[in-house]
């Protein structure tokens, strides 16, 4: 499993509408994602306090290769959204979670 971080950069004039716009985006691309076998969980959205137009969306996908294949079609669905509300396309970063045992680190195990 891979953790996906999408960074969305809204145009300054739309930063105050981030919740509404991210909901609109999710309604646009969410239904096809939720039926894809690579889908593992709903996304979580975070608005950067120092830069309100920057939104991070994090979620898990079964594999990077499956996700890269899936998002090719998503990009077609998002073209108008990008053009109207964003400074450019989303940036996608992939992470592998490290299995650090945080309970053992504090000595309470």
Beta strands, then each sheet from edge to edge (+ up, - down):
strand 1: 2-9
strand 2: 44-47
strand 3: 54-61
strand 4: 91-95
sheet 1: 2+ 3- 1+ 4-
end
